């Protein structure tokens, strides 16, 4: 079984509580808006990191893709920072991950999971601070929403 930490929109902030959770994961997924290279560097130290470029990542030195397709434990993912950048051809996707809105969203649509882990960085107006942890085994999954302090 794989345990995947899913985050987005950290905006210069990598909270100790988030890092504590990510250290227990087999992989980390970040749906963009790091805004600082140092955040990505810290995540890379964890190993098995999947990332995309967010709309605020224009200063990042690392070449980041706008859309990323990957597979973990037989589960096929498509990820983009902004929902409207998700490709229309999702025939090979079981899970779509996106960010940008800073609002947690989890819904099964057309036989696939659409997941926005929300923001675990800077609080934006009234939004909650959230992330997700996904447990995957043999192409099946369970998602846990995590509400963060802050």
Protein Blocks (a to p, Z undefined) as FASTA:
>chain_A
ZZddddehklopacfklmmmmmmpmbdcdeejjlpaklmmmmmmnopiaddddfklmmpm
bdcdfbdcddeehiacdddfblklpcfblmlpcbdcdehjopacdddeehiacddebjab
dcehjbccdddddddeehiacddddddeZZ
